């Protein structure tokens, strides 16, 4: 019943408003009663004194019962709520106008009477109620003197027993009844309006809760009905903040799920590609070794050397593949920490070109470098930058036919050193360009790729990952039958 926030708020509001209504009614009744007593006491402020002056109630130390009964009769006719009590100087009740058996006290305290007779300060002044051992009432009082001697007091209770109960007070007061009904109506109206306002305020929260539940069940964020976001500059409340935070969290979760799915797909592709690339050299290596074991005594030394050379080539091929896989996995896991230092990229290009001149000559390819006279320094991990250059040169030599050219061009700008690796190979098909940096992606071009230079499709992926770690980018431009150009850049180190 009280599981939802709205039901809990509604219950709290109803209880609170009921309590407020009860307190307000009690306060109104109390205030009205106090006002009535105050008004009654002020209106009858001289009542007891006038009665004493009009009639001699005690004569020769004795009560004049005829005079007292006459006064009782007249006042009961005029105002039945008035009760008269004749007190001696000590406050003991001598006579009274109430019905027999109704009076519970034998005396009343004289302190309120003395306060009253001293000047009526602090009206209403309450005195003991003879009919109620614990009650007090407004009164009027006057001393009774005979020949200058205090013979007692006339004590007039101005509110009789019929006004003692709240129900009687409400029943006998039109204003009190109207006030009570108006308070109850106002509280009821405020409660209904409050419930409607709570319903409007919690509507967005209900929608957000439903959206969170739908997202938990697998619904996409774009298909979930969430509270509208306020326009920029609007005043956001806690629900808006919660909704915005949920949207950001949901987007991040979907992005992470997408990355995990992509990673899982890459892992499956990696396993498939590794299995494919390992199967051929392993099968070949196994076949050659088994053949050598079977025909060891029948072969000449030259034949054994030939088979061992082929087996060694496949071992190196497997070793290179494992090294590339390990390096790419290490770069992806961000285990490789960049050892940043200042170096001359022009000198690095010269060193790398010298290392691959022999491989280029063996394939009858011209390998050149155009670095100009600018010897500006850049900041990076020189070992990893060298690996980028090596992978790009190897890739260019692999796809450039005999008689072709591979060029390394260094072109500085005001802020960057741009490095370009160009070849005159067959180029990359347009549909393959978006996938050129994917792992194990290879463009089959048997006319330009020799067996000694064939790769596994990891070189460009490694180069791209290294540039990502440096905060840079590796770009490619290519046209079929017109060659390919790879470009990357580093910020020039400031000289001051």
Secondary structure, 3 states (H helix, E strand, C coil): CCCCHHHHHHHHHHHHHHHHHHHHHHHHHHHHHHHHHHHHHHHCCCHHHHHHHHCCCEECCEECHHHHHHHHHHHHHHCCCCEEEEECCCCEEEEECCCCCCCCCCECCCHHHHHHHCCCCCCCCEEECCCCCCCEEEEEEEEEEECCEEEEEEEEECCCHHHCCHHHHHHCCHHHHHHHHHHHHHHHHHHHHHHHHHHHHHHHHHHHHHHHHHHHCCCCHHHCCCCCCCCCCCCCCHHHHHHHHHHHHHHHHHHHHHHHHHHHHHHHHHHHHHHHHHHHHHHHHHHHHHHHHHCCCCCCHHHHHHHHHHHHHHHHHHHHHHHHHHHHHHHHCCCCCCCCEEEEHHHHHHHHHHHHHHHHHHCCCEEEEECCCCCCEEEECHHHHHHHHHHHHHHHHHCCCCCCEEEEEEEECCCEEEEEEEECCCCCCHHHHHHCCCCCCCCCCCCCCCHHHCCCCCHHHHHHHHHHHCCCCCEEEEECCCEEEEEEEEEECCCC
